[in-house]
């Protein structure tokens, strides 16, 4: 599961560009996560503001 801190997110699109599954979409000033997210964490590492966090459910 991907958590987005919308108070920190600058909506730059860096995460969208690196997502291997195409699970992220930037619409105006809103970042959307689709069901295709595999929780790889590439987007979180690419985020320059640290607004994304992958949380694996047990």
C-alpha positions, -999 to +999 in steps of 0.1 A: +000+000+000+013+035-008+006+063+016+008+099+002+014+128+025-006+153+005+006+182+028+042+175+017+037+164-019+047+190-045+029+172-073+061+173-094+054+140-111+088+124-104+070+093-089+047+090-119+077+089-142+095+060-125+066+037-116+072+005-135+035-005-133+020+028-143+000+028-111+004+065-104-014+093-122-010+131-117-043+149-124-040+186-119-028+189-083-039+155-072-018+123-071-039+091-077-028+056-070-045+028-089-049-008-079-019-019-100+006-007-073+029-036-063+045-018-034+080-018-049+090+016-034+106+030-065+083+060-064+090+067-027+128+067-034+123+090-063+102+116-044+124+146-037+102+157-008+097+124+009+059+125+005+055+088-003+058+058+020+052+021+011+035+002+039+032-035+037+002-050+054+008-081+074 
